[in-house]
Every structure is written in C-alpha cells, then in structure tokens.
C-alpha cells in the first residue's frame, strides 16, 4: 500500500487560525460617536468600507476607539443566486452572524473589536456584504460599547434639533426623508438611529437613502430624479428592489453633529382627513406607540432611561398628504418652532 504525504504549510502549523496574518491596509473613520479603525489584508474589502463610510461627518460622543478586522477568505463557494440569509449567533460575551463557512462576522463588545471574513464570491454582492456583515460589526460595536439605544427609525434635524421618524413599512418614510432633505433639513439617517438614553442625542450613518421605483413620481426636480435613476439598484431580502441614492457630495445637508431630539413623529400610511397633517399625541399615546414600534430596542439596557427621557418629547402622528413635500414642510415647521 502506498501512503501519500501531503505538504503542510508551516505557517498553518504556527498560526492554525490565521489570527496573526498581517493586516497591512487600514482606514480610520469617525462613526456613531466612536473612532473606528478598519484593518484588512484586501483592498477590495477596504473599498467596501470606503463606499459605506467615506465622506461622512464625524459625530463625536466622546466614544472609544474600536477596531474592525476584515479578512479575505482563502477558500470560497460560489453563490448561484443571492447569498443565504445570515443566521444570528451570540453568547459568552460575543454576538455575530454567519452566512456560510466563508462569510461571517464576530463582535466582542468588551474588547471593542470585531472580525469580518468575506469570500470573493461575496464581493460580487457588495450590498449584502456591507449591510449584513460590515455594518453589523459597526452598529453592534458602537451601540454596545457606548450604551446607545439602537432604533429602527429615521432622523432629520435643523439647527442641532432632531425629529425621529417611525412608522410601519409602506408609510413612505424614505420618500418623506428625501423631501425633508430637499427642503434644507439636515439628514441624519434613513432607518438606523442610535440614541444616548440620558442626553437624547441621536447619531446615525448619513450615507444612503433607498427609494422604491414608484417614488420617482414624487420627485419634481429633474436633476434629483436623474440622480436617483442613475443610482445602483439593490434588492431587499423581501424581494423589493430600490434605488440606493448616495446623499454625500454636498447636494443635500448632512447632520454635522448628533442631534438633540425634540420630536417623535410616527408616519402614517393613512391620508389626511382632518385638514391637518400633524396630530399631537399625549404622553401615554406616545409611549404606547413607541413600545409597539420598537420591539428590538425594548430589550436593550438603555431602554428604560430612553423611555423616561421620551416623556419630555413632543409626539406626533403625521398623516399622508397629497404630496410628500407637504409632510416634509410639516416636519420643517415642527423643527423651526
């Protein structure tokens, strides 16, 4: 019988996990109140980081310096369609998500570090790589190390004062947010707001806004409509396709600093029937809607302090007008008051 001896890479013996492989490439960005150092062995992976976080105002909340390591997987498995949906994992002080054996993210909040591994096949699905793995690391590190409450909510502001935008899917929040930005309000985030529970200062990543194709009918400015149509098209896990409109570059105002929250606005898909787009909420109504809208946030450590602070805020229901610009004007009037 013949025995075949396969060559063994001595580097694998000395470093079987690849944890000491050099990461010679780096970027530093101020994000969500913290300083993020991204280190990688791949220019393609850093290009994803630059696409997500380049050109953003650095929001300072006196946060820590956090580290995200991005490594390109040595092995690969081609996807026949979009990558599988990530599966969440957690325990022993870490959280993470895994797509398959080659694409995953692990976050260690107590150490202020995260590791992201991507395959070459995943590089062909940049939207999923950014949002489901890289952004996962950034959001989890920022929220957990600083005690921020992560909300599924947009946010716009004026002169340092902010309004959170919540509501059910289909209420037109993205189109409303775009029109608010076109009317000169500061754009903070489309749907991922992070709030200091004691000070009620909100931060976010002011990079992209995602528009359904039918939202183009509500954009009267030909240049803005052309910009949207020229944007990349992304496909949500739900199957819905949207334009990924980049708001950077100076054509709208991005919030230069975290915004001090003054209003909670719940966008409604129902049309205005009472002659006024905005209806004030009592404190009890505000808190009831808040609890019904933010199931994930309710399990976070800072939630009780955040809810207590929200008792001092103004709550509103914003009905759907005949044009999204009307809702944006109503938001502007709130923030100017």
C-alpha positions, 0 to 999 in steps of 0.5 A: 500500500502506498501512503501519500504525504501531503505538504503542510504549510508551516505557517498553518502549523504556527498560526492554525487560525490565521489570527496573526496574518498581517493586516497591512491596509487600514482606514480610520473613520469617525462613526456613531460617536466612536473612532473606528479603525478598519484593518484588512489584508484586501483592498477590495474589502477596504473599498467596501468600507470606503463606499459605506463610510467615506465622506461622512461627518464625524459625530463625536460622543466622546466614544472609544476607539474600536477596531474592525478586522476584515479578512479575505477568505482563502477558500470560497463557494460560489453563490448561484443566486443571492447569498443565504440569509445570515443566521444570528449567533451570540453568547459568552460575551460575543454576538455575530452572524454567519452566512456560510463557512466563508462569510461571517462576522464576530463582535466582542463588545468588551474588547471593542473589536470585531472580525469580518471574513468575506469570500470573493464570491461575496464581493460580487454582492457588495450590498449584502456584504456591507449591510449584513456583515460590515455594518453589523460589526459597526452598529453592534460595536458602537451601540454596545460599547457606548450604551446607545439605544439602537432604533429602527427609525429615521432622523432629520434635524435643523439647527442641532434639533432632531425629529425621529421618524417611525412608522410601519413599512409602506408609510413612505418614510424614505420618500418623506426623508428625501423631501425633508432633505430637499427642503434644507433639513439636515439628514441624519439617517434613513432607518438606523438611529442610535440614541444616548438614553440620558442626553437624547442625542441621536447619531446615525450613518448619513450615507444612503437613502433607498427609494422604491421605483414608484417614488420617482413620481414624487420627485419634481426636480429633474436633476434629483430624479436623474440622480436617483435613476442613475443610482445602483439598484439593490434588492431587499431580502423581501424581494423589493428592489430600490434605488440606493441614492448616495446623499454625500457630495454636498447636494443635500445637508448632512447632520454635522453633529448628533442631534438633540431630539425634540420630536417623535413623529410616527408616519402614517400610511393613512391620508389626511382627513382632518385638514391637518397633517400633524396630530399631537399625541399625549404622553401615554399615546406616545409611549404606547406607540413607541413600545409597539414600534420598537420591539428590538430596542425594548430589550436593550439596557438603555431602554428604560432611561430612553423611555423616561427621557421620551416623556419630555418629547413632543409626539406626533402622528403625521398623516399622508398628504397629497404630496410628500413635500407637504409632510416634509414642510410639516416636519420643517415647521415642527423643527423651526418652532 
